[in-house]
Amino acid sequence: MSAVVASLQGRFGNQCMTYLFCRALAQMTGSEIQVEPWVGEKIFEIPVRRPTGGATRMNAIEALEWAKLDFSGNIGAKNRRSGGCGAIEVRDYCQHQRCMIYSKRDAQSWLRLRPEIEAACQNAVRSHDAEDAKVVIHHRRGDLTGYGYPQLDRRSFGPACEEFGLKYQTPEAIVLSEEYPIPHAGHLPDDLSFMPDFYRMMTAPTLLRGNSSFSWLAALLGNGLVLSPVVDGLEGGKEHICHFVAGNHPKFAPHLDFVTDLFISP
């Protein structure tokens, strides 16, 4: 049997995007998805298959060509490669439109929370009195400046809420950031301390996501209204008052050619 090895880079959101692309590619080509140990195994109910070596390293576009798949937007495979064709290792962030070979339904099916993780997140959110907020806002800052990403000025959130008829005030709305996360309060191990924030965004009735794969993924796995900032054309490394649009498609960064708007099928 052939194999698609997911070589995961970056942090949680980036890793999950690569995993989703590789799992879709494996399914379409009759291959086995393989991956080295990663944090997702602790969080999601996913199969565990380790790489056996001998894989040829490729980026996502090369992997699509290897698989002999012809894609246009979200249209599926024209040619499906048969099994027994060796192994490839995909090392890529998979944040280009051509990588959107999976649907929202696929992502929600493949990345189901483990019951104990979901229960722990619920308890942490409840302990923080954050479960009743109708609007959850992700304010990603921190390392974005070093990567040359634009940052969102907090003054963006009020007008965005007003435009879409939402209340930008507590307890109706909460702002989540890496600097001030929802404490896990002992409900989770320290290496999963980010999960209460992720879970709260995932379950939000309305999510104002950041220009970040972290909240993009939470929006993908959730079913609420998603509002996203438009950062295309903005100077990196600085804060901007951004306009928000409905949908989870706007790109995270305007300065990286491998990052595009991401339109994904339901």
Secondary structure, DSSP 8 states (H G I E B T S, - for coil): --EEEEE--SSHHHHHHHHHHHHHHHHHHT-EEEE-S-THHHHB--------S--EEE-HHHHHHHTT---STT---SS---S-S-EEEEES---SGGG--S-HHHHHHHS-B-HHHHHHHHHHHHHTT-TT-SEEEE---GGGTTTT--EE-GGGHHHHHHHTT---STTTEEEE-SSS----TTSS-GGGTTHHHHHHHHT-SEEE--SSHHHHHHHHH--SEEEEE--TT--TTSEE---EEESS-S-S-SS-TT--------
